[in-house]
Amino acid sequence: MVSDGLVTFTGLWPGYLAYVRHKLVHPLLTGFNLGSSECPADYHLIIDLVERQAFVASCKVADRFQATQWKQGVKQEKPLSLSSEEMENWVEELEQQLLHFPSMDELMSQIAEDEKLVAALEHWLDDQTPSS
């Protein structure tokens, strides 16, 4: 799972595995149970997209960090109010999106794009020099 403290979703597992199994990263994570399909995590991997750094923290500390990051001077958006007509239009658009079944070509194209992204991550990781 991937979470930013507001939204949680299933991420791109091949990308996650490429990162945590990489020769520069794996030795640093060996002592931490980040969880699996069979075992809940004791620790969470936190990736700071601004500073481009990764951290490991206990689940409790990581969850608290994620929750507080949104309260640090960030203006929260006001709830959106929709009229009945706007709501009906929104539901209709959503239904149309949900009724679309991707073709085999669309699925294969998405898989190929995902593979390119994972390869780019692996290439970037290979280019990193460990700090001494």
Number of C-alpha atoms within 10 A of each C-alpha: 9 15 13 15 15 9 7 10 9 8 11 14 12 13 18 15 12 17 17 17 14 14 12 15 15 14 11 11 15 11 9 15 16 19 12 8 6 6 9 10 15 13 18 20 19 18 13 10 8 6 7 7 9 11 11 17 16 16 15 11 13 18 16 12 15 15 14 11 13 14 10 8 7 8 8 8 6 6 6 5 8 10 8 9 9 11 12 12 12 13 12 12 12 11 11 10 10 9 9 8 9 9 9 9 9 11 12 12 12 12 12 12 12 15 15 12 15 20 15 13 16 15 11 10 16 12 9 9 8 7 4 3
